[in-house]
Amino acid sequence: MSKDQQIAEAETGQQRFERILGLAPLEALKAIFDFVCPDRAILHAGVLTTNTFEELLAKLGYRLNLTKQIHVQDAYSRLGREGGIKAVLPYHDIPTQSSFPTLVNFDFALTSTPKAVDFFNARLGDLKKQLSSQQ
């Protein structure tokens, strides 16, 4: 048995979740999750029991607002309670040369574009696939 196999067998489900979520292809999801759910056990359970990004957000107590476009500089100018924005997550995916900015709002909503939601749904699918594999 290789050392990697021994480590994988010794991991708890939660440790495996954190390790996989920390991989580079999932960094955009991790950034969002860090803001919306500090309780990682609840997050892990939510990932396992939902099928879409929007379902997962709803399970975590957030709603998803879709907008055609997000102007990142404008969003930064509205950071804070007065502007309603808690965090601006300006993720840029190098392989696709696409930007998927997401806003975390104080009213328990995330604002994103349809294209970004499609991207996050695909990353959530990747995460679920990796969690269910026997690696």
Beta strands, then each sheet from edge to edge (+ up, - down):
strand 1: 63-66
strand 2: 85-93
strand 3: 98-105
strand 4: 109-112
sheet 1: 1+ 4+ 3- 2+
end
